[in-house]
Amino acid sequence: MKINFKRLLLVTPVAIALSTGWKADGKALSSQKQDTITSGQNLIVGKPLPVFELQRADGKSIKLSSVKGKVVLVDFWASWCMPCRAAIPHLKALYKQYHAKGFEIVSISIDQNSKAWKNAMLKEAMPWEQGIDRYEDGKDASVMMNALGIQSVPFAIVLDAEGNVVLINPTASDIDIQLKKIFNS
């Protein structure tokens, strides 16, 4: 595959700016970046996520039900997504701070190249559950992204201990506030 580096250099700053919540006028988007989901999908605050099963790097499966009873951050990411990779140190800090209190992270890669995904996992050394989503023939988005109406990564969903959606694509500070509220009260 031949890479057009001139085009990549033009597109990358725009993609980073949009994914971090900035509009062309230089003003920040709202804390809930609702522009990255479509309405009428299976992603609703107060409701559980649809049941899903993903493949781990070792070939075994992972289900969201395996973390039932914990507050969970579901993190959609990809090895090629620089804003996703830039968010990992913050996720590691949250995991270290709250894991013993009942916080879990489940990262879902949308990589189509499982080797790139596995290499990125090794490099980032994320200590939480990892799964890779699959693609159906002819689809541009992964199965879970299609089911939830997610249009871009990074994308996060925070679930309460009962498995219900609390936050949809929150900012890092929104996640911090929510976890403080849950675990430090």
C-alpha positions as CSV (number, residue, x, y, z in Angstrom):
1,M,0.0,0.0,0.0
2,K,1.5,3.3,-1.1
3,I,1.0,6.2,1.4
4,N,0.6,9.8,0.1
5,F,2.5,11.6,2.8
6,K,1.6,15.1,1.5
7,R,-2.1,14.3,1.8
8,L,-1.5,12.7,5.2
9,L,0.3,15.9,6.4
10,L,-2.7,18.0,5.3
11,V,-5.4,15.7,6.8
12,T,-3.7,14.7,10.1
13,P,-3.9,18.1,11.9
14,V,-7.6,18.4,10.9
15,A,-8.4,14.9,12.2
16,I,-6.5,15.6,15.5
17,A,-8.3,18.9,16.0
18,L,-11.7,17.4,15.4
19,S,-11.1,14.4,17.5
20,T,-9.9,16.5,20.4
21,G,-13.1,18.7,20.3
22,W,-12.1,21.8,18.4
23,K,-14.0,23.4,15.6
24,A,-12.6,25.4,12.7
25,D,-13.3,28.7,14.5
26,G,-11.0,27.7,17.3
27,K,-13.8,27.2,19.9
28,A,-14.2,23.9,21.8
29,L,-17.1,21.7,21.0
30,S,-19.5,20.8,23.9
31,S,-18.2,18.3,26.4
32,Q,-20.5,15.6,24.9
33,K,-19.3,15.3,21.3
34,Q,-22.7,14.2,20.1
35,D,-21.6,14.8,16.5
36,T,-19.8,11.5,16.5
37,I,-22.9,9.4,17.0
38,T,-26.1,9.1,15.0
39,S,-29.5,9.4,16.7
40,G,-31.9,6.5,17.2
41,Q,-29.2,4.0,17.8
42,N,-28.6,1.5,20.7
43,L,-26.7,4.0,22.8
44,I,-28.9,5.8,25.3
45,V,-28.0,7.2,28.7
46,G,-29.7,5.1,31.4
47,K,-30.0,2.0,29.3
48,P,-27.6,-1.0,29.0
49,L,-25.4,-1.6,26.0
50,P,-26.4,-4.4,23.7
51,V,-24.8,-7.7,24.5
52,F,-21.5,-8.2,22.6
53,E,-18.6,-10.6,22.4
54,L,-15.2,-9.7,21.2
55,Q,-12.0,-11.7,20.5
56,R,-9.0,-11.1,22.8
57,A,-5.4,-11.3,21.5
58,D,-5.1,-14.8,22.8
59,G,-8.1,-15.9,20.7
60,K,-10.5,-16.3,23.6
61,S,-13.6,-14.2,23.8
62,I,-14.6,-11.4,26.1
63,K,-18.1,-10.3,27.0
64,L,-19.1,-7.1,28.7
65,S,-21.0,-9.2,31.3
66,S,-17.6,-10.3,32.6
67,V,-17.2,-6.9,34.3
68,K,-20.8,-6.6,35.6
69,G,-20.9,-5.0,39.0
70,K,-18.1,-2.6,38.3
71,V,-18.0,0.9,36.9
72,V,-16.7,0.4,33.3
73,L,-15.2,2.7,30.8
74,V,-15.6,1.2,27.3
75,D,-12.9,2.7,25.1
76,F,-13.1,2.4,21.3
77,W,-9.7,3.0,19.8
78,A,-7.3,1.9,17.0
79,S,-3.6,1.4,16.7
80,W,-3.4,4.1,13.9
81,C,-5.4,6.7,15.8
82,M,-3.0,9.2,17.4
83,P,-5.6,10.9,19.6
84,C,-6.5,7.4,20.9
85,R,-2.9,6.6,21.7
86,A,-2.5,10.0,23.3
87,A,-5.4,9.3,25.7
88,I,-3.9,6.1,27.0
89,P,-1.7,7.6,29.8
90,H,-4.7,9.3,31.3
91,L,-6.6,6.0,31.1
92,K,-3.7,4.3,32.9
93,A,-3.8,6.9,35.6
94,L,-7.5,6.4,36.1
95,Y,-7.1,2.7,36.1
96,K,-4.4,2.9,38.7
97,Q,-6.4,5.3,40.9
98,Y,-9.8,3.5,40.8
99,H,-9.3,-0.1,39.8
100,A,-9.1,-1.4,43.4
101,K,-12.4,0.5,44.2
102,G,-14.3,-1.3,41.4
103,F,-13.4,0.5,38.2
104,E,-12.6,-1.4,35.0
105,I,-11.7,-0.5,31.4
106,V,-12.5,-2.5,28.4
107,S,-10.8,-1.3,25.2
108,I,-12.3,-2.3,21.9
109,S,-10.0,-2.0,18.9
110,I,-11.5,-1.2,15.5
111,D,-8.3,-2.2,13.7
112,Q,-8.7,-4.3,10.6
113,N,-5.1,-5.4,11.0
114,S,-4.9,-7.6,14.1
115,K,-1.1,-7.6,14.0
116,A,-1.0,-3.8,14.2
117,W,-3.5,-4.0,17.1
118,K,-1.4,-6.6,19.0
119,N,1.8,-4.6,18.4
120,A,0.1,-1.4,19.7
121,M,-1.2,-3.2,22.8
122,L,2.3,-4.5,23.6
123,K,3.8,-1.0,23.2
124,E,1.2,0.8,25.2
125,A,1.1,-1.9,28.0
126,M,-2.5,-1.4,28.9
127,P,-3.3,-3.5,32.0
128,W,-7.0,-3.9,31.3
129,E,-9.2,-6.1,29.1
130,Q,-8.6,-5.8,25.3
131,G,-10.8,-7.0,22.5
132,I,-10.9,-6.4,18.8
133,D,-14.2,-5.8,16.9
134,R,-14.9,-7.5,13.6
135,Y,-16.0,-6.1,10.3
136,E,-18.8,-7.5,8.1
137,D,-18.2,-7.7,4.4
138,G,-18.8,-4.4,2.6
139,K,-19.0,-2.3,5.8
140,D,-16.7,0.6,6.6
141,A,-17.3,0.5,10.3
142,S,-16.9,-2.3,12.8
143,V,-19.9,-4.3,14.0
144,M,-20.1,-2.6,17.4
145,M,-19.6,0.9,15.9
146,N,-22.5,0.2,13.5
147,A,-24.7,-1.2,16.2
148,L,-24.0,1.8,18.5
149,G,-24.0,4.5,15.8
150,I,-20.4,5.5,16.5
151,Q,-18.7,7.3,13.6
152,S,-15.2,7.9,14.8
153,V,-12.6,7.1,17.4
154,P,-11.5,7.8,20.1
155,F,-14.9,7.2,21.6
156,A,-15.7,6.3,25.2
157,I,-18.8,5.1,27.1
158,V,-19.0,5.0,30.9
159,L,-21.3,2.4,32.5
160,D,-22.4,2.3,36.1
161,A,-22.1,-0.8,38.2
162,E,-25.5,-2.1,36.9
163,G,-24.2,-1.9,33.3
164,N,-26.3,1.2,32.3
165,V,-24.8,4.0,30.2
166,V,-23.9,7.0,32.3
167,L,-21.8,9.1,29.9
168,I,-21.5,9.0,26.1
169,N,-18.2,10.1,24.6
170,P,-17.3,12.4,27.5
171,T,-14.2,14.5,27.7
172,A,-11.3,13.5,30.0
173,S,-12.4,16.0,32.6
174,D,-16.0,14.7,32.5
175,I,-14.7,11.2,33.2
176,D,-12.6,12.5,36.1
177,I,-15.6,14.3,37.6
178,Q,-17.8,11.3,37.3
179,L,-15.3,8.8,38.8
180,K,-14.6,11.2,41.7
181,K,-18.3,11.5,42.3
182,I,-18.7,7.7,42.3
183,F,-15.7,6.6,44.2
184,N,-14.8,9.4,46.5
185,S,-18.3,10.1,48.0
